[in-house]
Amino acid sequence: MLGLIAELDGASGYDLLKVFEISLGTVWQATQSQLYGELARLTEAGLIEVSAEGARRRKEYAITEAGRAELRHWLIDVPPKPNPRDEPLLRIFFLNQIEPDEALDYLNRMADALTERTKELQNLENTVPWEEGGALADNGRLTMEYGKRFLAMRRDWYIWAREQFQARVEAAKAE
């Protein structure tokens, strides 16, 4: 959130949510309530401040010097935390607990869902005026491309896993 506020040089919660969905939605999910809660926390911590107030209690936020220092510290000094939880893979681990047809159906549904999500990202990418956005758009395009490639890899993996599972089921039937 600090990074987006710094990049946008001030923005409302609504503006941040829209930019977040377009630029970071492929690598980090956030709900509206999480975003507004984070804005309150960052304001309380002195890392951002309300820089303008408009109609209907619309607040625009700007990063403070303390916020810039914290953002820099996080970017340079704090190692990224790996994401150890992956619910879809956890489900794969337990596929033997359901009928083989149900397991194959699950693998098909997951591959199909990733195909659809990839199409959605492609459509979103086609609507963003990348050339007008400067560094934020350039970096947003990098994360968008990561999201598309990750989804494609995951989809291809589900297809491969389905083939492996199908072969194992057929081998068990032949025995």
N, C-alpha and C positions, 0 to 999 in steps of 0.2 A: 504494500500500500504506500509506503514511504517512497518507493521508487516511482510509482505512477504519479503521485502528487508532485514529486520533483520534476519528472519528465514533462508533465502538463503545465507546470508553473502555476498551479492552483486549479482546483476543480471542485464541483459539487459532488455529493455522494452519488447522485444519479449519473452524472458524467463519468465518474470513476467506475461505476458498475457497468456502464455500456462499453467503456474502453477495456475494462477488465475482461468482459465476455469475449470481445473481439481479439484482444492481444494475448491474454494469459489463460483463457479458458481451456486451451489445449494442454496446459501443463499444471494448472492449479484451479481447483473448483472453489467457488465461494457463493454463498447465498446473500441476498440483500441484507438480511438481519446480521449475518457475520460481518459484512462490510461496514455497516453502520456501527456495530459494536466495536470494531477495530478502530474506526474513526474516533469514537469516544475515548477509547483507551489511549490512542496516540496523542490526542489533545490533552488528556489528563497528564500524560507523561511529559508534556512539553515538546514533543517531537514534531507536532503540527499545530497550526493555530487557525482560527476562523479569520479569514482575510476579508470577507465581504458577506453581507446578509441581504437577501432579496425578498421578493414577494413569496408568500406562502411558506415562510420560515426556511427558505432555501439558503443554505450556508455553502460558502466556497472556502476550501481549505488550502493552506499553503504550508510548505515545509519550513521549519525553523532551522537555525544554525545547528542546534543540538540534533535535530532530525537528520540533517545532512551528514553530520559526524557519525551518527548511528548507522545510517545507510552505508557510508563508506566503510565503517568497521565491519559491517555484515558482509559486504561484497568482497573485501580484501582479507580479513582476518578470521572469519568464522567458516570452518569447513562445512560444506553442504551435508545435511543428514540424509542418509539413504532411506528410502521408503520401504521398510521391511514387510509391510502388509500388502497382500494382493489377493483380494477375495476371490476373483475368478480362478486364479491358480489353486487356491485352497480347495475350491469346489472340484477342480480336476483331480486333486489328490484323492478325493473320496468318491469318484465316479463308480467304483465297484459296489457302492451301497445302493445303487438303483439298477433297474433293469437295463440291459444293453441297449435296447431301442430308445429308452429314455435318455441314456447317456449320449448316444449318437445324435438324438434330437437336440439336446443341450448344446453340443458342439456345433451343430448346424446353426442354431439360433444365434450363438455368440458370433460366429463368422459372418452371418447375415447382418447382425446389428452393427458390426464394425464396418462392413461395406457401406451401410446406410450412413453411419457417422462420418466416414471418409467423404461421401458425397456431400453431406451437409457442410463439412469444412471447405470443400472445393467451392461450393456455392457461396459461402461466406467470403472466402478469399476473393472471389470474382466481384463482390460488391464493395470491397474496401478500396478507397482511393489511395493506394499505397504511395503514389508519387507525390502526394500533398502532405505527407505526415512527418518528414524528416527522420531523425534518429528513432523516435518511438515507432514509427511505421516500419523502418528498416529492421529493428529488433523484433517487432511484432511479426513481421514476415518470417524471421528466423524461427520463432517459436511455432508459428503456424505450420511451417514446413516440417519441423520436428513432430508436431502432432499428426500430420498426415502420414509421415513415414512410420511413426510408432504404430498408428492404427493399422496401416497396411502390413507391417511386420506381424502384429498380433493376429490379424485376420489370417494371414498365410500360415501362421503357427497353428491356429485352430483347425484349419483345413488339414494340415499335416497330422495333427493329433487325432483328428477324426479318422484319417486313413490308418494310422497306427492302431487305434482302438478297434476299428472294423476288422483289421487283419487278425488281431488277437481273438476277437469274438469268433471269427470264422475258423481259426485254428482250433479253438476249444470245441466247436461244434463237430469238427472233423475227427476229433479224438474219440 
